[in-house]
Amino acid sequence: MRSPNFYTYAFLNTPDVPLRLPSGNLGQLLLINGNNISAVVEPGISLESSQNNDEEVIKMVLAHDRVICELSQQTTVLPLRFGTYFNSEETLLNHIESHAQEYQEKLDHIQGKTEYTLKLIPRKFEELAKISGGHGRDYFLAKKLHYEHQKSFIGDQNREKHHLINLMMDIYRSSAIIQDYVEEVRLHLLVDRHDKALLFKQVLTLQEKCPHWNLILGEPLPPYHFV
């Protein structure tokens, strides 16, 4: 017997026209309508029965992302974390009602927008090729020159990084999130769907101005980092 749980993929403004609901992990999805906000759910999903089955969990994660992506192509959705479920329709509706203002503000903020991730990957400074002849004068002069070039390279790279980040933060302001890792920098950008071409142009211009970095722009996604 299937669990009565309502596995919940996303919240959205109650649609004026019917949505094409995709298939879920096990079956068809349902739209549970609140006053102004609705939920896309799949009844009968039990996470507890799958938590010790890695293959099944991976399947559910992929289905979760697929459903949200397919829905976001039709309307603005507030994507929920994997594993979000309610044990009854009444509990779900009560939750929506008690958080209605919060969810409405988030939906208004992301309305008509999509998320892009811009990766900044630092280019590596070429290592010094060992000069034939061991440790002579030419070798140490070359090593000193290499060190000076490397220091200049790193300085230019850091300046380009700060310039790029400041510029994108100035353009997108509250619609930009930075994740600065050792191996790369990620800029998550909330972009109006109609500004896709403008974003591509901005990235091309930045790449020309930042030759010490490789800029990689990802595919458009639901606004995971802005909800």
Disulfide bonds with the S-S distance in Angstrom:
none
